[in-house]
């Protein structure tokens, strides 16, 4: 999680403002997919 917090400002400096929302969506999508996989792993561990 910490890595994105200092990478994102750098990305924002490099990209034009109209692309900032896109980077935010990509970050949230990555976090969402990570959380879903964590939840699936936990559920599988519980069922075993």
Secondary structure, DSSP 8 states (H G I E B T S, - for coil): -HHHHHHHHHHHHHS-GGGHHHHHHHHHHHHHHHHHHHHHHHHHHHH-
